[in-house]
Amino acid sequence: MKFGVREICDVVLRAKGTVKVGEATFSNDEPVIYFDSAKTSTVEGSATTVYATGGRGNNKLLAWEGEKAVTFTMEDALLSPLGFSILSGAGLVDATQVNGGMKVHTTLTTVVDVTNVSSSGIVVDLATLTGKTIAEEKAYAFIMKDGQIVERLEPATPSSGSVTFTRKRKAAGQLTGPQTVMVDFYVSVSTGAVEMTIEPDKFGGFYYLEASTLFRRQDNGQDMA
């Protein structure tokens, strides 16, 4: 009987011992992650060959094969925090586990009337514009024109969701009327965010891999798992 294989493998990684990924702990043989959106998967074998040589022409007289390795390569169409952590050894922290919420970087572009900017500064109500809780971390703002930064404003820290920017001392010319302002800041979220930290001394773990696919028989064209 002969078979042909064209389907992608469905893969599951199981823990080979007690292993911690992010805040989750997995016991021996427990499934850690399922890959069911792979695009390609291949298996390649290799070995190191050592020869005994001698005689006229130093011919190869005898061969030994060792250091056998089988490499399974898989390309996944979708990325998940858990999958990335397994590959890179990155630590995972969910926003629900952070007291006071997790800080998430974001930007927005809005139009502000800067007619009285010299006296009151450029005020941007970030909480109203985003509908989110604004973290009290330093924010940065830029005057934009045709998609380019034409002036950088002094950094400022938001308070109660609003932030006031002033022009730098060496800023040239007058700002009048509506101006396009891009703001770089942080929001605070308690759900829907995961932080991944990659450290130089943390590496991917060791897992038992199980893969299943369909084999098509040559004699009757039937698919077999």
DASUL-V104749 format. One record per pair of residues at least 12 apart in sequence whose ideal C-beta (glycine too) atoms are under 7 Angstrom apart, sorted by the first residue. I is the first residue (numbers start at 1). J is the second residue. Records with the same first field share a line. If there is no record, write none. Layout:
I->J + J
This chain:
1->217 + 219
2->218
3->215 + 216 + 217 + 218
4->216 + 218
5->213 + 215
7->213 + 214
8->38 + 39 + 40 + 41 + 213
9->38 + 41 + 74 + 211 + 212 + 213
10->36 + 211 + 212
11->35 + 38 + 74 + 209 + 211
12->31 + 34 + 210
13->32 + 33 + 86 + 207 + 209
14->29 + 30 + 31 + 32 + 207 + 208 + 210
15->27 + 28 + 29 + 30 + 32 + 207
16->28 + 206 + 207 + 208
19->205
21->82 + 85 + 86 + 92
22->85 + 91 + 92 + 93
23->92 + 94 + 97
32->86 + 207
33->82 + 83 + 86
35->74 + 76
37->76 + 77 + 78
38->74 + 75 + 76
39->75 + 77
40->75
41->73 + 74
42->73
43->70 + 72
44->71
45->70
46->69
47->65 + 66 + 67 + 68
48->66 + 67
49->63 + 65
50->64
51->63
72->209
81->194 + 196
84->196
85->196
86->204 + 205
87->204
88->198 + 204
89->202 + 203 + 204
90->196 + 197 + 198
91->197 + 202
92->194 + 196
93->195
94->194
95->189 + 190 + 191 + 192 + 193
96->190 + 191
101->133 + 188 + 189 + 190
102->189 + 193 + 195
103->135 + 137 + 186 + 188
104->186 + 187 + 189 + 193
105->186
106->185 + 187
107->182 + 183 + 184
108->129 + 130 + 183
109->144 + 180 + 182
110->124 + 129 + 181
111->178 + 180
112->124 + 179 + 181
113->177 + 178
114->175 + 176 + 179
115->176 + 177
117->167 + 175
121->164 + 165 + 166
122->141 + 153 + 164 + 165 + 181
123->162 + 164
124->163 + 181 + 183
125->161 + 162
126->158 + 161 + 162 + 163 + 183 + 185
127->161 + 162
130->187
132->187
133->187 + 188
134->158 + 161 + 185 + 187
135->186 + 187 + 188
136->157 + 158 + 159
137->186
138->155 + 157
139->155 + 156 + 157 + 158 + 163 + 183 + 184 + 185
140->155 + 184
141->153 + 165 + 181 + 182 + 183
142->182
143->179 + 181
144->180 + 181 + 182
145->180
151->171
152->168
153->165 + 166 + 167 + 168
154->166 + 168
158->185
212->225
